Amino acid sequence: MVKLRGEDVRAVPLPVASLHTQTAVVLQVNAARRKTDELSSAIGRQLDLLRERRHALVTAAVTGQLEIPGAAT
């Protein structure tokens, strides 16, 4: 196993992004997160609607309000 000395670790150069670059990245990440949140909400609403419609179809089929082709009457 390789052992690293503290002075070796401290000697590794670390790139530092400018404040302008950091700000630009934060803005991009925030915009992407807003879009992701919007899409997640839209998917949630769609799932709720699909569950509601599935429930309505099952209810209609069970109560005889829905004709199912080929089904015994």
N, C-alpha and C positions, 0 to 999 in steps of 0.2 A: 504494500500500500504506500502511495506517495504521501510524504508529509510536507505540508506547506508551512513555511515560517511566516510570521506576522509581517515582517519587513518585505517579504516577497509579495504578499497579498497587497500591501499598501503601495507597492511599486507598480502595480498594474494600472495603466491609464484608463480612466473612465470617460467616455464621451459625455459631454454636457450639452443638451439642446438649449437653444436660446429661448428666452421668455416668449418671443413671438411664435416660435415653433411649438412650444408647449401649449400655448393658448390655442393655436390652430388645431392641434391634435385633440384637445379637450372639446372644442366646438364640434369637431367631426364626430367624436364619440358620443357626445350628447345628442346630436342630430340623429345618429344611427339608433341610439337607445329610444328616442321619442318615436321613431318610425317602428321599431320593434314592439314597443308598448301599444301603439295604435293597431298594428297587425294582430297582436295577441288579443286585444279587446275585440276586434272584428271576428276573429276565429271563435272566441268565447260566445259572442252573440249568435254566430251561425250555428254552433253546436247546440245552444239552447233552443233555437228555432227548429233544428232538425229533430231534437228529442221531443219537442211539443208536437210536431207533425207526425212523427212515428207513433206517439201515444194516440193521437187522433185517428190515425189509420187503423191501428189495432182495435181501438174502441169501436170504430165504425164497422170493421169486419166481424167482430164478435157479436155486436148487436144486430147484424143483418142489414145495416144501412149501406153497406158497400157490396156491390156485386163483384164476385171474383170469378172470372171466366174459367170454366172447367171444374169448378168446385161443385160438390153435391148440394142440391137444394132441399 
